[in-house]
Structure formats: structure tokens, C-alpha cells
Amino acid sequence: MDHTDTLSGIGRLVSLYGNQRQCGPDEELAKAEEDGYLLKTLDAHSGAVFAVAFSSDGRLIACAFGDHTIRLWDSTMETQTPGAILEGHVDSVLAIAFLPDKLIVSASRDCTMRLWDIATETPHEMFKGDIGSFWAVAFSPDGKVIATASADHTIQLRDSMTGVILKTLSGHSDIIWSMAFSTDGRFIASGSDAYIQIWDSITGEQYGALKGHGGFIYGVEFSPDGKLIASAGNNETIRLWDLKTGTTYKTLEGHSESVLAVAFSPDTEFVASASSDNTVRLWNCTTGALHKILEGHNDRVSATAFSPNGEMIASASHDGTVKLWDFRQLRGTQI
């Protein structure tokens, strides 16, 4: 096996996801707390946080850490102590996803994907990759299929209960940094080398490609109403794509460094972007206008997610914290 591409990909990941904690005054955080839209900060003192996800009922928050663990918090509790720590990986956990309230799937740089039983806090199953690290993971809406992105630039669709590979999707020429299923489960979007590939999840065939973003694409997400895709890239922009026409609907500019992740609000009115410039930004999807800048992290923000009821936004950072923001208040205030 030629490890050149894998090693270059790891180099980009280290470049993106440095784990040095930056010190200094935090006036932005103090202001957020004073204004009341920062609900709480979760700090496990466990190094960089690579990913964050809400359970379908919004109660649990799962976070993937560089210390090889997944940590779970109850969003309704005030405690800073994780309710559970899932241990078993031997390298950084890069991606996580919930199977509706039963299982969590995690993808790691240790070349394994694990399914965890939430009730028992134990591994339900482990699948080892033959071609290096798993970089991204996603569940189909019905929970029957797991999509994983591997170091050989392919996507594998697996039966979520047995792990049997159903389809292998080939077409990208570099590491696939992110994936998402459409809300009806019919399509998969994957972000990699300057374009977004759209796949038919049933046949495994390439359905189309969205080109024009430029640079590496680190985040992709379907809108809940199924009309848009948001993409985040290292050219410091977010693009909203019209799925009906396959063209750019809006280009959102304002970040000063790479954009690492995107997430839509449940009503598709807003999109959140997480960036290496240490901020999360909220944008109006209809107008493309910047709505709010969330400041307070002391290192790059690697992931963001809305709670299913749209009341909270979570942001995960390499400063070792996950912040929960009151979106009910934020959506009514604008910069």
C-alpha cells in the first residue's frame, strides 16, 4: 500500500487541528456570558475536540476527543462532569454520529470504526479498516446504513447492524473530509478535493458534482428542507448550493481562516459555520447576511451542531471545550 496520500492527509489534519491551548484575556467570552446567550462551557480537560453531535431528542451531547475518547453530557444538567466516557480507541477520534438514541458510531485515526451501546457504555461492534484511518462517518436517517470515508479516498456503505459492506463509492482523488445524508436518505454528499460529489445511496452511482468552491472542502451538510447543500472550505468561505439547479445560491464571506464545519438550523433559516479563526458565525440562508459572530473559544472551532429542537448550538474547539449557545436568544439579535 502507498501511504503517501494518507501521510499528506494526516499532515493537513495536524495543520488544521493543532492542539495547543492559547492563553490570554477572554473579553468576548465574558460579554457572551453577560449577554446571556452562552449557556454553558463543557471542559473535560482532555485536549482537542474534533466533533460534536446531539442525540435525536437533544438530551445527549457526544464529543470526540484527541485523547482517544468519546464523552457524553446530558444537556439538561448543570454539571461539567461527563455522564459517560467511552474508551477503546487508541488514537484520536475524528468523527461521531448517533443512531437514533440507541448507538453511537465513532471513526478514528486508529483505523477502526466502533459502534457503542449508549445504555451499557460499551462497544457493540468494531470494524477495522484495511486501508488506513476513517476520516468521516454518517448514519442514514433510518439508521440502517453507515457511511464511512476511508484513507483510500472511497466511501463504504455498511449495514449498521452487521458491518457488512453494501457498496463502495469511488470517485474522489483525495481524502474525504466530510459526508452527509439527505433528509430522505436517498443521496449522500461528500466533500474532498475542490468539489462536492453527490451519490445515489441506493445504487452507489455518482449522481452529480458541485464544482466551484475551490480548495479542500472540510464540511458538507444538506438543509433539512432538502433544497440546499452548505459547504465549508479552506478558501475561508461557505457556499450554499441550490440542489435543483446544481449552482451556487449564495457565497458567504467573512471568516479570516479556513472554515471547518457547517450546520443548518432545523427550520433551514440559518446556517452556522465553524472556523480556524476561533469563531462560529451565523448566517441568514435567505439573504446570505451575517447574523451573529460567536466568540469565546481560544483555538480553532472544529465542529458545530444545532440541537434537534433548534434551541441550542454546540461548538467544539481545539481549546478543549464545547460551548452551548442559546439559539432562541441569538436568532432574535443581530450584529
C-alpha positions as CSV (number, residue, x, y, z in Angstrom):
1,M,0.0,0.0,0.0
2,D,1.2,3.5,-0.8
3,H,1.0,5.6,2.3
4,T,1.9,8.9,0.6
5,D,-1.6,10.3,0.3
6,T,-2.5,9.1,3.8
7,L,0.5,10.8,5.3
8,S,-0.1,14.1,3.5
9,G,-3.7,14.0,4.7
10,I,-2.6,13.5,8.3
11,G,-0.2,16.4,7.8
12,R,-3.2,18.6,6.7
13,L,-5.2,17.4,9.7
14,V,-2.4,18.3,12.1
15,S,-2.1,21.6,10.4
16,L,-5.9,22.2,10.7
17,Y,-6.3,20.7,14.2
18,G,-3.3,21.8,16.3
19,N,-3.8,21.0,20.0
20,Q,-2.0,24.0,21.6
21,R,-4.1,25.8,24.1
22,Q,-3.8,29.6,23.8
23,C,-3.9,31.7,26.9
24,G,-4.9,35.3,27.5
25,P,-7.8,37.6,28.3
26,D,-11.2,36.4,27.1
27,E,-13.3,39.6,26.8
28,E,-15.5,38.0,24.1
29,L,-16.4,35.1,26.4
30,A,-17.2,37.4,29.3
31,K,-19.5,39.5,27.0
32,A,-21.3,36.4,25.8
33,E,-21.9,35.3,29.4
34,E,-23.1,38.8,30.3
35,D,-25.5,38.9,27.3
36,G,-26.9,35.6,28.3
37,Y,-26.5,33.7,25.1
38,L,-23.7,31.5,26.3
39,L,-25.5,28.8,28.3
40,K,-22.5,26.7,29.5
41,T,-19.0,25.6,28.7
42,L,-18.1,21.9,28.9
43,D,-14.4,21.3,29.6
44,A,-13.2,17.8,30.1
45,H,-9.5,18.9,30.2
46,S,-8.8,16.2,27.6
47,G,-7.3,18.1,24.7
48,A,-8.7,19.0,21.4
49,V,-12.4,18.2,20.5
50,F,-12.8,17.1,16.9
51,A,-16.5,16.5,16.6
52,V,-19.8,17.1,18.4
53,A,-23.3,15.6,17.9
54,F,-26.7,15.8,19.6
55,S,-29.0,12.7,20.1
56,S,-32.3,12.9,18.3
57,D,-34.1,14.0,21.4
58,G,-31.5,16.7,22.1
59,R,-30.7,15.4,25.6
60,L,-27.3,13.9,25.0
61,I,-24.3,15.6,23.6
62,A,-21.4,13.4,22.3
63,C,-18.0,14.8,21.8
64,A,-14.9,13.2,20.1
65,F,-11.6,13.9,21.7
66,G,-8.0,13.8,20.7
67,D,-7.3,11.7,23.9
68,H,-9.0,8.7,22.1
69,T,-12.3,9.0,24.0
70,I,-15.9,9.9,23.3
71,R,-17.6,11.8,26.2
72,L,-21.3,12.2,26.8
73,W,-23.0,15.0,28.6
74,D,-26.6,15.5,29.5
75,S,-27.5,18.9,28.0
76,T,-30.3,19.4,30.7
77,M,-27.8,19.1,33.6
78,E,-25.6,21.8,35.0
79,T,-22.7,19.6,35.8
80,Q,-19.4,19.9,33.9
81,T,-18.6,16.2,34.5
82,P,-19.3,13.9,31.6
83,G,-22.1,11.4,32.2
84,A,-20.1,8.7,30.4
85,I,-16.7,8.2,28.9
86,L,-16.4,5.7,26.1
87,E,-12.9,4.2,25.9
88,G,-11.4,1.8,23.5
89,H,-9.8,3.7,20.6
90,V,-6.1,4.0,20.6
91,D,-5.8,7.2,18.6
92,S,-7.8,10.4,18.1
93,V,-11.5,10.1,17.4
94,L,-12.2,12.2,14.4
95,A,-16.0,11.8,13.8
96,I,-19.1,10.6,15.6
97,A,-22.8,10.2,14.8
98,F,-25.9,9.0,16.7
99,L,-28.1,6.1,15.5
100,P,-31.4,7.4,16.9
101,D,-30.9,7.1,20.7
102,K,-29.5,3.6,20.7
103,L,-26.0,3.6,19.4
104,I,-23.1,5.9,18.6
105,V,-20.7,5.3,15.8
106,S,-17.2,6.7,16.0
107,A,-14.4,6.9,13.4
108,S,-10.8,7.1,14.5
109,R,-7.3,7.6,13.3
110,D,-6.5,4.2,14.7
111,C,-8.1,2.7,11.6
112,T,-11.2,1.4,13.4
113,M,-14.9,2.3,13.4
114,R,-16.8,1.4,16.6
115,L,-20.4,1.1,17.5
116,W,-21.2,1.9,21.1
117,D,-24.3,0.9,23.1
118,I,-25.4,4.1,24.9
119,A,-27.2,2.2,27.7
120,T,-24.2,0.0,28.7
121,E,-21.5,2.4,27.6
122,T,-19.6,-0.5,25.9
123,P,-18.5,-1.2,22.4
124,H,-21.3,-3.0,20.5
125,E,-19.1,-3.8,17.5
126,M,-15.8,-2.9,16.0
127,F,-14.8,-2.7,12.3
128,K,-11.2,-2.4,11.2
129,G,-10.3,-0.6,8.0
130,D,-7.8,-2.3,5.7
131,I,-6.7,1.0,4.1
132,G,-5.9,3.3,7.0
133,S,-7.9,5.8,9.0
134,F,-11.6,6.5,8.9
135,W,-11.9,10.3,8.4
136,A,-15.7,10.8,8.4
137,V,-18.9,8.9,9.3
138,A,-22.6,9.3,8.9
139,F,-25.8,7.4,9.6
140,S,-28.7,7.2,7.1
141,P,-31.9,8.8,8.5
142,D,-33.4,5.4,9.1
143,G,-30.3,4.1,10.9
144,K,-29.9,1.1,8.6
145,V,-26.7,2.3,6.8
146,I,-23.4,3.7,8.0
147,A,-21.3,5.6,5.5
148,T,-17.6,5.8,6.3
149,A,-14.9,7.7,4.5
150,S,-11.5,5.9,4.3
151,A,-7.9,6.9,3.6
152,D,-8.1,5.3,0.1
153,H,-10.5,8.2,-0.9
154,T,-13.5,5.9,-1.1
155,I,-16.8,5.8,0.8
156,Q,-18.1,2.5,2.1
157,L,-21.8,1.9,2.9
158,R,-22.2,-0.7,5.6
159,D,-25.1,-2.4,7.2
160,S,-25.3,-0.8,10.6
161,M,-26.1,-4.0,12.4
162,T,-23.7,-6.4,10.8
163,G,-21.0,-4.1,9.4
164,V,-21.2,-5.9,6.0
165,I,-20.1,-3.6,3.2
166,L,-23.0,-3.0,0.9
167,K,-21.4,-0.5,-1.6
168,T,-18.1,1.1,-2.2
169,L,-18.2,4.6,-3.8
170,S,-15.2,5.7,-5.8
171,G,-14.5,9.0,-7.5
172,H,-12.6,11.4,-5.2
173,S,-8.9,11.8,-5.7
174,D,-8.0,12.9,-2.1
175,I,-9.1,12.5,1.5
176,I,-12.9,12.8,2.0
177,W,-13.2,15.2,4.9
178,S,-16.9,15.1,5.4
179,M,-20.2,13.4,4.4
180,A,-23.9,13.8,4.9
181,F,-27.1,12.0,4.0
182,S,-30.0,13.9,2.6
183,T,-33.0,14.1,4.9
184,D,-34.9,11.4,2.9
185,G,-31.8,9.2,2.8
186,R,-31.7,9.0,-1.0
187,F,-28.5,10.9,-1.5
188,I,-25.0,11.3,0.1
189,A,-22.9,14.4,-0.3
190,S,-19.1,14.1,0.2
191,G,-16.5,16.9,0.4
192,S,-12.9,16.5,-0.7
193,D,-10.7,18.0,-3.4
194,A,-12.3,21.2,-4.5
195,Y,-15.7,19.7,-5.3
196,I,-18.7,18.0,-3.7
197,Q,-19.7,14.7,-5.0
198,I,-23.4,13.7,-4.9
199,W,-24.1,9.9,-4.7
200,D,-27.2,7.8,-5.1
201,S,-27.2,5.9,-1.7
202,I,-29.2,3.0,-3.2
203,T,-27.3,2.3,-6.4
204,G,-23.9,3.8,-5.3
205,E,-23.7,5.6,-8.5
206,Q,-22.4,9.2,-8.9
207,Y,-25.4,11.4,-9.3
208,G,-23.6,14.7,-9.9
209,A,-20.9,17.1,-8.7
210,L,-20.9,20.6,-7.4
211,K,-17.9,22.5,-8.6
212,G,-16.5,25.9,-7.9
213,H,-15.8,26.1,-4.2
214,G,-12.0,25.9,-4.7
215,G,-9.5,24.3,-2.3
216,F,-10.3,21.5,0.1
217,I,-13.9,21.1,1.3
218,Y,-13.9,20.3,5.0
219,G,-17.7,20.3,5.7
220,V,-20.9,19.5,3.9
221,E,-24.5,19.4,5.1
222,F,-27.9,19.0,3.5
223,S,-30.5,21.5,4.6
224,P,-33.5,20.0,6.5
225,D,-35.9,21.1,3.8
226,G,-33.8,19.2,1.2
227,K,-33.3,22.2,-1.1
228,L,-29.8,23.3,-0.3
229,I,-26.3,22.0,0.5
230,A,-23.8,24.0,2.5
231,S,-20.1,23.5,2.0
232,A,-17.1,24.8,4.0
233,G,-13.6,25.1,2.7
234,N,-10.1,26.3,3.2
235,N,-10.7,29.3,1.0
236,E,-12.4,30.9,4.1
237,T,-15.9,30.8,2.5
238,I,-19.2,29.0,2.9
239,R,-21.2,28.2,-0.2
240,L,-24.9,27.4,-0.3
241,W,-25.9,25.3,-3.3
242,D,-29.3,25.0,-4.9
243,L,-29.8,21.3,-5.4
244,K,-32.4,21.8,-8.1
245,T,-30.1,23.7,-10.4
246,G,-26.7,22.5,-9.1
247,T,-25.4,26.1,-8.9
248,T,-24.2,28.3,-6.1
249,Y,-27.1,30.0,-4.4
250,K,-25.1,32.2,-2.0
251,T,-21.4,32.6,-1.2
252,L,-20.9,33.7,2.5
253,E,-17.7,35.6,3.2
254,G,-16.3,36.9,6.5
255,H,-14.1,34.3,8.1
256,S,-10.4,35.1,8.2
257,E,-9.2,31.4,8.1
258,S,-10.4,28.0,6.9
259,V,-14.0,27.0,7.5
260,L,-14.0,23.5,9.1
261,A,-17.7,22.7,9.5
262,V,-21.3,23.8,8.7
263,A,-24.7,23.1,10.2
264,F,-28.2,24.2,9.3
265,S,-30.8,25.2,11.8
266,P,-33.8,22.8,11.9
267,D,-36.0,25.3,10.0
268,T,-33.3,26.0,7.4
269,E,-33.5,29.7,8.2
270,F,-29.9,29.8,9.4
271,V,-26.6,28.1,8.8
272,A,-23.7,28.1,11.3
273,S,-20.1,27.9,10.3
274,A,-17.1,26.9,12.5
275,S,-13.6,28.2,11.6
276,S,-9.9,28.1,12.3
277,D,-10.3,31.8,13.2
278,N,-11.8,30.7,16.6
279,T,-15.3,31.8,15.8
280,V,-18.7,30.4,14.9
281,R,-20.7,32.6,12.6
282,L,-24.5,32.5,12.0
283,W,-25.8,33.4,8.5
284,N,-29.3,34.0,7.2
285,C,-29.8,31.5,4.4
286,T,-32.3,33.6,2.5
287,T,-30.3,36.8,2.3
288,G,-26.8,35.5,2.9
289,A,-26.3,38.2,5.5
290,L,-24.1,37.6,8.6
291,H,-26.4,37.4,11.6
292,K,-24.1,36.9,14.5
293,I,-20.5,36.1,15.4
294,L,-20.0,33.8,18.4
295,E,-16.7,34.5,20.1
296,G,-15.1,33.0,23.2
297,H,-13.1,30.0,22.0
298,N,-9.3,30.3,22.4
299,D,-8.4,28.0,19.5
300,R,-9.9,26.9,16.2
301,V,-13.5,25.7,16.2
302,S,-13.6,22.3,14.6
303,A,-17.3,21.4,14.7
304,T,-20.8,22.9,15.3
305,A,-24.3,21.4,15.6
306,F,-27.8,22.6,16.3
307,S,-30.0,20.7,18.8
308,P,-32.9,19.0,17.0
309,N,-35.4,21.4,18.6
310,G,-33.4,24.4,17.4
311,E,-32.9,25.8,20.9
312,M,-29.2,25.4,21.2
313,I,-26.0,25.5,19.2
314,A,-22.9,23.5,20.2
315,S,-19.4,24.5,19.2
316,A,-16.4,22.2,19.7
317,S,-12.9,23.6,19.7
318,H,-9.2,22.7,20.0
319,D,-9.1,24.7,23.1
320,G,-10.6,21.6,24.7
321,T,-14.1,22.9,25.3
322,V,-17.6,22.6,24.0
323,K,-19.8,25.6,24.3
324,L,-23.6,25.6,24.3
325,W,-25.2,28.7,23.0
326,D,-28.9,29.8,23.4
327,F,-30.1,30.0,19.8
328,R,-33.6,31.2,20.9
329,Q,-32.0,34.4,22.0
330,L,-29.4,34.5,19.3
331,R,-31.8,34.3,16.4
332,G,-33.6,37.5,17.7
333,T,-30.4,39.5,17.9
334,Q,-28.2,40.7,15.0
335,I,-24.8,42.3,14.8
